[in-house]
Amino acid sequence: MSLEIKQLKYFVEVARREHLSEAALELNIAQSAISRQITLLEQELQVTLFNRQGRNIYLTSQGKALLNQATQILEQLDETVALFQQQNLENARIINIGFEESYASHMMMAVIQTFERDYDSKIIPSLMTTSAIIDALHTGLIDTGLVELTPELQRNPNLSLKPLFEETYHIYVPKDDTMALTVQPPLVQFAEQRLYTLKPLASSIERRLNSVLKTPVRTLGTETLAHYLIQQQRGYVIAPDYLSLSDINHQLHDISLAHTELKRSFAIVANKDNKKADILNFINLIQQLLSKVTTYH
């Protein structure tokens, strides 16, 4: 069966008016086209839908039965189309962003508040890993990503990349430790030391450190434990520059590692074919708020 929706629409319009020319005017198509579609519909259903008397036409009993069914079908179709159009409209006003643990993650609330104050779209944030962000961009799960700028991203011709900031690191040592006297020490100078971190390090940073250190970096999770280990001279604590340890008793010395190769470049990334209404406005706002950031203290 090759029954078409347009045949039902033409049939309903003619049935309601019982006049081909009036239906043709309403539908803005040729009367002959309507007549042809009605004939095809009758042939398809193998029934006579109209009795023709001069210029007027009248529904047969089969035509009246079809009018009832066709009206319900078309109303259901209109409701379905309206539902999907509404969903598409709502989805167009939702921007999903994936972001890594970084300075940007600590600024995310301010970014969302600033954006939603000026635009109708809503931001749905999600903390993710680098690889998860890349995968989610490919599958369309997210619209944009705040992510470490990797060679894989730079090679992808389907992505739009806008560099934002560089994440650098620093290290805490005991104030009376000989390391506190050094100026711009190279990473290799920490090769024999045991290093700790408050939070898990990004895989790219961990790889760079492991290529230098004799022992792997351990994650602590709390400042209290970090302070204890430093004070007991059982190791140093390394952290990205946006994180800092409190030092009320002035027992710590903070050494910047910004001069070393231990750093990550971040970018805002989106698919070039993303057509959501406010995606460019959101990306531009992130650039304004984050791209000028170079230090965090």
N, C-alpha and C positions, 0 to 999 in steps of 0.2 A: 504493500500500500504506500502511495506517494502523496498522501494528504498533506497539504501545506497550511501553515498558520494564516497566510494571506488569503487563502480561499475561504477560511472560516470568517475572517474579518469582512471580506467582501459580502459573503452570504448574510451575515448578521446585519450589515448596513442596509442591504437591499430588503431583507425581511422586515426590518423595522419601518422602512419607508414605503415598501410595496411599490417601488418605482425605480427603474434602472437609471434614468437620467438624473434624478435627484441624488441617488446614491453616488453616481459618478462625480457630480459636482462637489459633494461633501468630501469624497476621497481624493478629489483632484486628479483623476485618471480618466482615460477614455472609456466611454460606455461599452465599446466593443471589447475592451480588455476585461471589464467586469463580467460581461456576458459569456466570454470564453472561459473564464475561471469557474463560473457557476456551472457551465456545461461539463467541464472537467470534473467538478466535484460530484455532480449527479452520476457521471459515468463511473467514477471511483466507488461511490456508495451503491451504485446500481438501483437508484430510486429516483422518482420525480419529486423535486423539492417545491416547484412553483407551477401553478396553473396560469397561463398567460391569456389575458383577455384584452385585446387591443394594446394600449400603452401601459396598462396596469397589469400587475402580476400579484398572485395571491398564494399564500403558503398552502401546501397540501398537508395532510395529517403527518406524513413523514417529515415535511419541512418544519412543522411546529415542534415536533420532537427534537429535531436537530437544533433548532433555535435555542431551546432550553439547555441542551448539552453544550452547544458552542458558546453560549453566553457564559456559562460557568467556567469553561476551559479558558476563555479569553480573560475573564476576571482573575482567575488563578494565575495566569501568565503575567498579567499586569502587576499583581501583588508580588510575584517572584522577582520580576525585573526591578521593581521599586525597592525590594529588600536588598538585593545585591548592589544596587546603585547607592543605597544608604550606607551599606557596609564599606563600599569602595570609598565613599566620601569620608567616612570616619577613619578608615585606614590611611587615607591621604593626609589626614591631619594628625597622624601619630608618627613620630620619628624615633626609631629604635637605635640606640647607640651602645656599642660595646666599648669598654675602656679597661685598660690595664691598671694594676696597682702602680701608681706614680703620683707625681705632683698633681696631675690632672684629676686623679680620683678624689683628691682632697679639695679640689675646686669645683667638683661636679655640681654640688648643691647651688653654689652661686651662679654657675652657668645656666642651670635649669630655671632658677628664679628670674634671672635677668631676661632670658629668652621668652618665657611664658608670660611675663609682664607685658611684652610688646607684640607678641604674635598669638594667633589662635591655636596653632599646633601644640600638642603635648609631647613631652620627651619621656621615653621609657628607657631608663639606664640599666646596664647590666655589667657587673664586674666579670671580666673574662681573661683568659690567657691569650698570648699573642697568636698561637695557632688556632685557637677557638674563634678569635675575631676574624682571622683570614678566612676560615671555613664558613663562618656565618655571613660574611660579605658575599662569598661565592654563591651561597644557597638563597640569599635574600632574607635570611632570618633577621639581620640588622641592616639599617640604612647607611650607617656610618660608623667608623671605628677610630678611637683615639689610641694609637698603637705605636710600638717601636718600629721605626722605619727600617725594614729589612730589605736585602737584595731581591727577595721574592716579590715583595710589594712593588719595588721600583721597576721590575721587569714586566709587570702586568699592564698591558695596554688598555685594559678596560677600567682601570681605576684612576681616579683623580686624587693626587697627593698634594698636601699643603704642609710643609715643615712648620713645626711649632716651637719646640724648645729642646735643649740638650740637658739630659739628666746626668749630674755628676755625683761624686761620692765623697764622704769624709770618714775619718776613723778616730775613735776615742782611745786614748792611752792614759795611764796614770800620770798625774802631774809631775811626779818626781822620777819618771822613767827616762832613761837616756834617749829614747825615741822622741821625747817631747822637745829635745834640743835641735832636731833635724829640721831643715828647711827644704820644702818640696822633695820629699823622699820618693824614689822610684818604687814601684810595686815590689820589685825583687828584694828590697830591703826588709820586707815583711815575710819573706819566704820561710823563715824558721819559726815564725810566731803562730800561735793558735788564734784564729779569728772567729768571732761570733757575730751574729746579726739578729736584730729584733724580729724581723719578718723574713720569710723565704725570699731569696734573691731571684731576680730574673735569670732565666737559663743562660742568656748571653753573657751576663755579668759573672755568673757562677763559673762558666767555662773559662773566662779570662783569668779569674782568680786561681782556679785549679791548675792552670798552666804554669803558675808561679809558685803557689804555696806547696809546702811539703805535706800538709794535712788539710782535709776539706773543711769548709766553713760550716759551723754548727748554728742552728737556729734556736734562740732562747724563748722568745715570745713575751717576756716581761722586762720592764726597766729595772725592777728590783734585783732580779738575777743578774742582769747586765752590770749593774753597779757593784754587786758583790764580787763578781769574777774580776772586774777591773781593779777594784781595791785590793783584792788578794793577789794581784799581779799574776793572774792565771790566763791572761789573754787580753786581746783588744776587741773592740766592738766597731764594726763597719756598718754604715747606713747611707742611704741616698740623702742628698743634701736637704730635702724637704722634711726629713725626720731628725729630731735631735733628742739627746738625753738631758734631763734636768741636772743641774750641777749646783745645788744650793750651797754645798760645803766647799765648793771650788777645789775638788779633788781630781778633776779631769782636765785633760788637755786635748783640744780638738784640732786635728790635722786635716787640712783640705787635700783631696786627691784629684782636684779639678785639672791639674797639670798632667795627669797620667792618662793612659789609654782606657781607663775604667770609666766609661760613659756610654750613654744611650741617646740616640736622636729620636724624637717623637714627631708624629705627623697626624693630621686629621685626614682620614681616607674615606672615599665613597665611590660607588659605582658611577661611571660617567652617564649611564642611561637612567639614573634615578630621577623621576619626574615629580616627586612629592612637592607640594606647594611651597613649603618653607625650608626645604633642605639646604638651599644655598644661603638663606638668611642665617640658619643655624651654624653652618660652617664658617661663615664670615664672622659671626659673633665669637665663636671659639678662637678664631685667629686674633681678633681684637683683644680678647681677655687673656690668652695664653702665649701668643707668639713672642711677646716682648719679655717674657720671663727668662732670665738667665741665672739668677741666684735666688736663694730662698731664705737668706738670713739678712 
